[in-house]
Amino acid sequence: MNYLSTRGLAPRAGFDDILLEGLAPDGGLYLPEHYPRIEAAALRRMQGMSYADIAFEVLHPLLAPMPAGELRDLLRATYTAQAFGSPDIIRLQRLDADIGLLGVSQGPTLAFKDMAMQLLGGLFERALAAAGAELNILGATSGDTGSAAEYAMRGRRGIRVFMLSPFGRMSPFQTAQMYSLLEPNIHNIAVQDVFDTCQDMVKAVSADLEFKRRWKIGTINSINWARVAAQVVYYFAGYVRSVREVGEPLDVCVPSGNFGNILAAHVAREMGLPLRRLVLATNENNVLDEFLRTGVYRPRAPEQTHQTSSPSMDISKASNFERFVFDMLGRDAARTRDLFERQLSGQGSFDLSADPAFARMREGMVSGSSDHATRVRIIRETFEASGIVIDPHTADGVAVGRRELEPGVPMLVVETALAAKFEATIREAIGTDPQRPESARGIELLPQRFVVMKPEVDALKAYIAEHC
Ligand SMILES: *Cc1c(COP(=O)(O)O)cnc(C)c1O
């Protein structure tokens, strides 16, 4: 499979070339040259398969020319009952006659990011070993992404992780989840400042190209194509395991921030999965909902981004959105370039409301947003009706999914995290703490390993140089 850039000015590349890359050299994002097609007969065969084997069917054409045997072994070693709590890997639950949950948060950090990150760990290790290379992953986190990356990379050969987090500003649970990792290749750096400062420090180090090259610094952010590809798999698994017969329509509702998760649903549908409508749910940061309603995409400034009780969706601009727009415009790279390079940087927004492609797109994708009061009410109502405790992000999905239900078509809401990660909001909603999975009980009592650092770029560089 060859990959092309959404801006059309980068050379085609293979999967191995883009695995460790972020942006394409022309500033665009990589997508496969075409979407491989999975036919109904193949979907029916998936109904009896393990998650790892479904993953093989979906990923083999996207990751070609990776040898089939090697890929199958890697997938079987990644999607294990030990890492994901059960041999099913995903968990399907029914809230009522119309709405189900697609549980993809059964991995080590209790959020869906594990589904892709765990595979990335194996893919990175393999690629680095083949090239005789090393990689130092530098990132900043306010919670979910950083811990998923650390759990995926712990103990891997050729990889170190330097993860910045705002000292004393994460929940005790999130802090414990990250800082209790004792592997020598994981470096937790607690910066005495806020998350934005952590992110600025990462940007400053990455902007020093000489330092970056010398110390082999890389990132794993949400635009990494392999992450999106790995997420495509659970839409296939969720579909074939929840319908009686392949071909039945199903709507999915996806709590969204950077548009990575719902982009994976779009790719699954392009590959032939009979998803009918994709329903995008946002919180108070409703950039994407606004686009789907009006055709105007208007990213916000970081200071206009609200801090909400579904914090992993608190984004000002959706980093994967360009991939979707490129597809929506019939893969017109010149127009994509004009929108994202000229119009966004010039006037801070673009408007597709008059484009016929926008009207067509809306037949297959709708949206809505939620807020704190709705989220808390939905958590309470869901608990009272079904006994199931959902997390705040999933609650945004259930809120919007319910509004968009249509007769005769079931809705599967993606459960993007477990409630155990967000105790304060759950207590507010139902008056008690959510249950924790066995693996997370007493995590705050484990020994922790981290260094405290002043918000100084030179201190960070010195630390990296000393620990490579
Ligand atoms: C990352 C995250 C999201 C947003 O996913 P995107 O792929 O960025 O749209 C939603 N919910 C939770 C719990 C997350 O961790």
The ligand as a Gaussian input file, in Angstrom:
#p B3LYP/6-31G(d) Opt

LIG

0 1
 C       -8.873000      10.961000      23.333000
 C      -10.231000      10.808000      23.908000
 C      -11.390000      11.244000      23.213000
 C      -11.312000      11.964000      21.887000
 O      -10.900000      11.116000      20.863000
 P      -10.427000      11.735000      19.438000
 O       -9.849000      10.590000      18.714000
 O       -9.393000      12.773000      19.784000
 O      -11.611000      12.321000      18.778000
 C      -12.626000      11.003000      23.784000
 N      -12.745000      10.396000      24.987000
 C      -11.669000       9.971000      25.689000
 C      -11.870000       9.331000      27.016000
 C      -10.371000      10.154000      25.186000
 O       -9.308000       9.743000      25.887000

